[in-house]
Amino acid sequence: MRGALVPLAALLLAGCATTPHSAGRTSHAGFLTLDTHLDTPTHFDRPGWSFGERHDPATDIVQIDLVRMEEGALDGGFFVIFTDQGPLTAQGYAAALAHARARSDLIDRTLAGFPTRIGPARTAQDARRLNRAGRLIAFKSIENSYPLGEDVSLLRDFYDRGVRLAGPVHSRNNQFADSSEDKPRWNGLSPLGRQWVAEANRLGIVIDASHASDQTLDQLLDISTTPILLSHTSARQAFDHPRNLDDDRIRRLAAQGGAICVSTIYMSKLNLAGERGALFDRYERIGELPPADQVALARRWRELDATAPLWDTDFERYMAMVLHVIEVAGVDHVCFGADWDGGGGIRGMEDISALPKVTERLRKAGYSDADLAKMWGGNVLRIVEAAEAKRTAR
């Protein structure tokens, strides 16, 4: 961990003002910058919508597109294969598997439409090669392993499709593990969940413990042979919610080589009351809406941001949390996963164009280029490499 910090109160009083970089300092665009949880595939099949174009926040709710990425804020990250939790039945598993495979194929088709601008990454070396070539980086991840049903060997199917990060559970308990937002069923991992961990380790897939209950995380740390990543998790110090991680577990995660990718979610209560909740439900099915309805949804979303925001917090509180997490974990065990296009974003940090502000604030706190390079991408690639090195599957 870096030495003496600028006092937090002084840092927050500094506001968003920037100062010229001293000689030799790397600009934000000069770092290999990754986000570990990009829900943007939700938008990939929207009628009349293109990932390759810039989208106006006033008329489009999307927080990431290739243009904003190319402008230097974000070099890439993990594009999510998300499946909502359904019934633990043969029919439920079959439907979920079909959905997850289709979402994986959608990611592939979308990226293939921009071969000179972004490329798939399956290894840390792929990411570095793409970055050197001036192309953006697209890993794949699984949020919720529910689609595997009771056959953990299906994880190999998704590994072959390019998945290199996977979480066992989402917001409800499933066949593998207890969720942080549900009543305990397994008191951590189920027997099948322990098999899932062994298979992920065997394949060289990094395990993502975001959404897992405290007991589930404890057991993942106990039995995984490779470091654990939390792809989009906030600190419980900032807001006491079971979805967030307490300091003792942050320390244990770091001690075992893992990292917490700091999110913008659950720094306050989640506001899904009234029209806001109904609008969020429509957002989750935005790909089914005609273009005019998509624009109307985005405009109303922005209007509600002023009067009934999804999260009642802002950039100042976010940076206070980031600095706390760095103090607890150390610069070798912090990364970023804001939950863009999945409910993330707060006042003053509405989309990826705000990321250079984070870099500037970390500089004001005294962090070096080497520290920033680790936190923006190096720590994630180290953990990917650790999983690759322990891979035993053939």
C-alpha positions in Angstrom: 0.0 0.0 0.0 1.1 3.6 -0.7 2.4 5.7 2.1 0.8 8.7 3.8 -2.5 9.8 2.3 -3.9 13.3 1.7 -6.6 13.7 4.4 -9.9 12.6 3.0 -11.6 15.9 4.0 -9.1 17.9 2.0 -9.5 15.6 -1.0 -13.3 16.0 -1.0 -13.0 19.8 -0.7 -10.9 19.7 -3.8 -14.0 19.1 -5.9 -13.7 18.0 -9.5 -11.2 20.6 -10.5 -8.2 19.3 -12.4 -4.6 20.5 -12.3 -2.0 20.0 -15.1 -0.2 16.7 -14.8 3.5 17.0 -13.8 6.1 15.9 -16.3 6.0 12.1 -17.0 2.5 11.5 -15.6 0.3 9.2 -17.6 -3.1 10.6 -18.7 -6.2 8.5 -18.0 -6.3 7.4 -21.7 -2.7 6.1 -21.3 -3.7 3.4 -18.8 -5.1 0.0 -19.9 -8.5 0.5 -18.3 -10.9 -2.4 -17.8 -14.3 -2.7 -16.1 -15.2 -6.1 -14.9 -19.0 -6.0 -15.3 -20.5 -4.5 -18.5 -24.2 -5.2 -18.9 -24.3 -3.4 -22.3 -25.3 -6.7 -24.1 -28.8 -5.8 -22.9 -28.8 -3.2 -25.7 -27.1 -5.3 -28.4 -30.4 -6.5 -30.0 -32.4 -3.3 -29.7 -34.1 -2.4 -33.0 -32.4 0.3 -34.9 -29.5 0.6 -32.3 -25.8 0.3 -33.0 -23.0 -0.3 -30.5 -20.7 1.5 -32.9 -22.4 4.9 -32.7 -22.3 7.6 -30.0 -25.6 7.8 -28.1 -26.9 10.9 -26.6 -27.7 10.5 -22.8 -30.7 12.7 -23.2 -32.4 10.3 -25.6 -30.7 7.0 -24.9 -30.2 5.3 -21.6 -27.1 3.4 -22.6 -23.9 4.3 -20.7 -21.3 2.6 -23.0 -20.8 2.6 -26.7 -17.7 2.2 -28.9 -17.3 5.9 -29.5 -17.1 6.8 -25.8 -14.8 3.9 -25.2 -12.5 4.9 -28.1 -12.3 8.5 -26.7 -10.1 7.1 -24.0 -12.3 6.5 -21.0 -12.5 2.7 -21.2 -10.4 0.2 -23.1 -12.7 -2.8 -22.5 -13.8 -5.3 -19.9 -16.1 -8.2 -19.3 -19.4 -8.2 -21.3 -22.0 -10.1 -19.3 -24.1 -13.1 -20.1 -26.8 -12.4 -17.6 -29.7 -14.8 -16.9 -32.4 -13.9 -14.4 -33.1 -16.5 -11.7 -36.0 -18.8 -12.6 -37.4 -22.0 -11.2 -35.0 -24.9 -10.2 -36.7 -27.3 -12.6 -35.7 -29.1 -15.7 -37.8 -26.7 -17.8 -36.4 -23.7 -16.0 -32.8 -24.9 -16.6 -33.5 -25.6 -20.3 -35.0 -22.2 -20.9 -32.1 -20.5 -19.1 -29.5 -22.4 -21.0 -31.0 -21.5 -24.3 -31.1 -17.8 -23.2 -27.5 -17.8 -22.0 -26.2 -19.4 -25.2 -28.2 -16.9 -27.3 -26.8 -14.0 -25.3 -23.3 -15.3 -25.8 -23.9 -15.6 -29.6 -25.3 -12.0 -29.6 -22.2 -10.7 -28.0 -20.1 -12.5 -30.7 -22.2 -11.2 -33.5 -22.1 -7.6 -32.2 -18.4 -7.6 -31.8 -17.8 -9.2 -35.2 -19.5 -6.1 -36.7 -16.6 -3.9 -35.6 -13.5 -6.1 -36.2 -11.1 -3.2 -36.5 -12.3 -1.4 -33.4 -12.8 -4.2 -30.8 -11.8 -7.8 -30.4 -12.5 -10.8 -28.2 -10.0 -11.6 -25.4 -9.6 -15.0 -23.9 -6.3 -14.5 -22.1 -4.6 -11.6 -20.4 -2.1 -11.6 -23.2 -4.9 -11.2 -25.7 -6.0 -8.1 -23.8 -2.5 -6.6 -23.9 -2.1 -7.5 -27.6 -5.4 -5.8 -28.5 -4.5 -2.7 -26.5 -1.1 -2.4 -28.3 -2.9 -2.7 -31.6 -5.2 0.2 -30.7 -8.3 -2.0 -30.4 -10.8 -2.3 -27.6 -11.0 -5.4 -25.4 -14.0 -7.8 -24.9 -13.8 -10.5 -22.4 -17.0 -12.5 -21.6 -18.4 -13.3 -18.2 -21.4 -15.2 -16.7 -23.6 -13.5 -14.1 -25.6 -16.3 -12.5 -24.6 -19.9 -13.3 -28.3 -21.0 -13.1 -28.4 -21.9 -16.8 -26.0 -24.8 -16.1 -28.8 -26.6 -14.3 -27.4 -29.6 -12.4 -24.6 -30.3 -15.0 -21.4 -28.4 -14.1 -19.7 -29.9 -17.1 -21.7 -27.3 -19.2 -19.3 -24.8 -17.8 -16.9 -26.1 -20.4 -19.3 -25.1 -23.2 -19.2 -21.5 -22.0 -15.4 -21.6 -21.6 -15.2 -22.7 -25.2 -17.4 -19.7 -26.1 -14.9 -17.4 -24.4 -16.1 -17.0 -20.8 -13.3 -16.3 -18.4 -15.2 -15.0 -15.4 -18.3 -16.6 -13.8 -20.4 -16.1 -10.7 -22.4 -18.9 -9.1 -25.5 -16.9 -8.1 -27.4 -13.7 -8.5 -30.1 -12.1 -6.4 -31.9 -15.3 -5.3 -30.6 -18.6 -4.1 -30.1 -21.2 -6.8 -28.8 -24.8 -7.1 -25.2 -23.7 -6.4 -25.2 -21.2 -3.6 -26.9 -18.7 -1.4 -27.4 -15.1 -2.6 -26.6 -12.1 -0.5 -30.2 -10.9 -1.0 -32.1 -14.1 0.0 -32.7 -16.2 3.1 -30.0 -18.9 3.6 -30.8 -22.2 2.1 -27.4 -23.9 1.8 -25.6 -21.8 4.4 -23.1 -21.0 1.7 -22.3 -23.3 -1.2 -24.5 -26.4 -2.0 -22.7 -29.7 -2.6 -23.2 -29.0 -6.4 -21.8 -25.5 -5.8 -18.6 -27.1 -4.5 -18.4 -29.1 -7.7 -18.9 -25.9 -9.7 -15.9 -24.3 -7.9 -13.7 -27.3 -8.7 -14.8 -27.2 -12.4 -14.2 -23.4 -12.7 -10.7 -23.9 -11.2 -10.0 -26.8 -13.5 -11.0 -24.8 -16.6 -9.1 -21.7 -15.6 -12.3 -19.5 -15.2 -12.0 -16.7 -12.6 -14.7 -17.0 -9.9 -16.8 -13.9 -9.4 -18.3 -13.6 -5.9 -20.4 -10.5 -6.4 -24.0 -11.3 -5.3 -22.8 -14.2 -3.2 -23.8 -14.3 0.5 -21.1 -13.7 3.1 -21.0 -17.4 3.9 -20.8 -18.3 0.2 -17.8 -15.9 -0.2 -16.1 -17.4 2.9 -16.4 -20.9 1.4 -15.3 -19.8 -2.0 -12.2 -18.3 -0.4 -11.7 -21.6 1.5 -11.8 -24.0 -1.4 -10.9 -22.1 -4.6 -7.3 -22.8 -5.8 -7.2 -19.4 -7.6 -7.9 -15.8 -6.4 -11.4 -14.6 -6.2 -12.7 -11.5 -8.0 -15.8 -9.4 -7.0 -16.7 -7.9 -10.3 -19.2 -5.2 -9.1 -19.4 -4.8 -5.3 -19.4 -1.8 -3.0 -18.1 -1.5 0.5 -20.4 -2.1 3.5 -18.6 0.8 5.2 -20.4 3.2 2.7 -23.8 1.6 3.1 -24.9 -1.3 5.3 -26.4 -3.7 2.9 -25.8 -7.5 2.5 -25.0 -7.0 -1.2 -21.9 -5.0 0.0 -18.6 -6.4 1.5 -17.4 -5.7 5.0 -13.8 -4.7 5.7 -12.7 -8.0 7.3 -13.7 -9.9 4.2 -12.1 -7.3 2.0 -8.9 -7.9 3.9 -9.2 -11.7 3.6 -10.0 -11.4 -0.1 -6.8 -9.4 -0.6 -4.7 -11.7 1.6 -5.6 -14.6 -0.8 -4.6 -12.6 -3.9 -8.1 -11.5 -5.0 -9.6 -8.1 -5.7 -12.7 -6.1 -5.2 -13.9 -4.1 -8.3 -15.6 -1.1 -6.7 -19.2 -0.5 -8.0 -21.5 2.5 -7.9 -24.5 0.5 -6.7 -25.9 0.0 -3.2 -24.4 3.2 -1.7 -27.9 4.0 -0.8 -31.3 2.3 -0.8 -32.4 1.2 -4.3 -35.4 3.3 -5.3 -37.8 1.1 -7.2 -41.0 2.8 -6.0 -43.9 3.7 -8.2 -43.1 4.8 -11.7 -39.4 4.3 -11.2 -39.8 0.6 -10.6 -42.2 0.2 -13.5 -39.7 2.0 -15.7 -36.8 -0.2 -14.5 -38.9 -3.3 -15.5 -39.4 -1.8 -19.0 -35.7 -1.1 -19.2 -34.8 -4.7 -18.6 -36.8 -5.5 -21.8 -35.7 -2.5 -23.8 -34.7 -4.7 -26.7 -38.3 -5.6 -27.3 -39.4 -1.9 -27.6 -39.6 0.0 -30.9 -37.1 2.8 -31.3 -39.6 5.6 -30.5 -40.6 3.9 -27.2 -36.9 3.4 -26.4 -36.4 7.2 -26.7 -39.5 7.9 -24.6 -38.2 5.5 -21.9 -34.8 7.3 -21.8 -36.3 10.7 -21.6 -38.6 9.8 -18.8 -35.7 8.0 -17.0 -33.7 11.3 -17.1 -36.6 13.3 -15.8 -37.0 10.9 -12.9 -33.2 11.1 -12.2 -33.9 14.7 -11.1 -36.8 13.9 -8.7 -36.6 10.2 -7.9 -33.1 8.8 -8.7 -32.4 5.1 -8.6 -29.6 5.8 -6.2 -29.5 8.8 -3.8 -25.7 9.3 -3.9 -23.0 11.1 -5.9 -19.5 11.1 -7.1 -18.2 12.6 -3.8 -19.4 9.7 -1.7 -18.3 7.3 -4.4 -14.7 8.5 -4.2 -14.8 8.4 -0.4 -15.7 4.8 -0.6 -13.0 4.0 -3.3 -10.4 5.6 -1.1 -11.6 3.6 1.9 -11.4 0.3 -0.1 -7.9 1.1 -1.2 -6.8 1.8 2.4 -8.3 -1.6 3.5 -7.3 -3.8 0.6 -4.2 -2.1 -0.8 -3.6 -1.0 -4.4 -2.8 -4.6 -5.5 -6.4 -5.7 -4.7 -8.7 -3.0 -6.0 -10.3 -2.7 -9.5 -13.4 -1.1 -11.0 -16.8 -2.6 -12.0 -19.4 0.2 -11.9 -22.3 -1.9 -13.1 -22.7 0.2 -16.3 -25.9 -0.5 -18.1 -27.1 -2.8 -15.3 -28.3 -0.2 -12.8 -25.0 1.6 -12.1 -24.2 5.3 -12.4 -24.8 8.1 -9.9 -24.9 11.9 -9.9 -21.7 13.2 -11.3 -20.7 9.8 -12.7 -23.5 9.0 -15.1 -21.5 7.1 -17.8 -17.9 6.1 -18.7 -17.0 9.6 -19.7 -16.6 10.3 -16.0 -13.8 7.8 -15.4 -11.0 10.3 -16.0 -12.4 12.2 -12.9 -11.7 9.1 -10.9 -8.1 9.0 -12.1 -7.6 12.7 -11.2 -9.0 12.2 -7.7 -6.7 9.2 -7.1 -3.8 11.4 -8.2 -4.8 14.1 -5.8 -4.8 11.4 -3.0 -1.2 10.7 -3.9 -1.4 7.5 -5.9 1.2 6.9 -8.6 1.1 5.8 -12.2 2.1 2.3 -11.1 -0.7 2.3 -8.5 -3.3 3.5 -11.1 -2.1 1.0 -13.7 -2.7 -1.8 -11.3 -6.2 -0.6 -10.2 -7.4 0.2 -13.7 -6.5 -3.1 -15.3 -3.3 -4.7 -14.0 -4.9 -6.4 -11.0 -7.7 -7.9 -13.2 -5.2 -9.3 -15.7 -3.1 -10.7 -12.9 -6.0 -12.6 -11.6 -7.0 -13.9 -15.1 -3.4 -15.0 -15.5 -3.4 -16.8 -12.1 -6.5 -18.8 -13.2 -4.9 -19.6 -16.6 -1.7 -20.8 -14.8 -3.7 -23.2 -12.6 -5.9 -24.6 -15.5 -5.7 -28.4 -15.7 -8.4 -29.1 -18.2 -7.4 -30.3 -21.7 
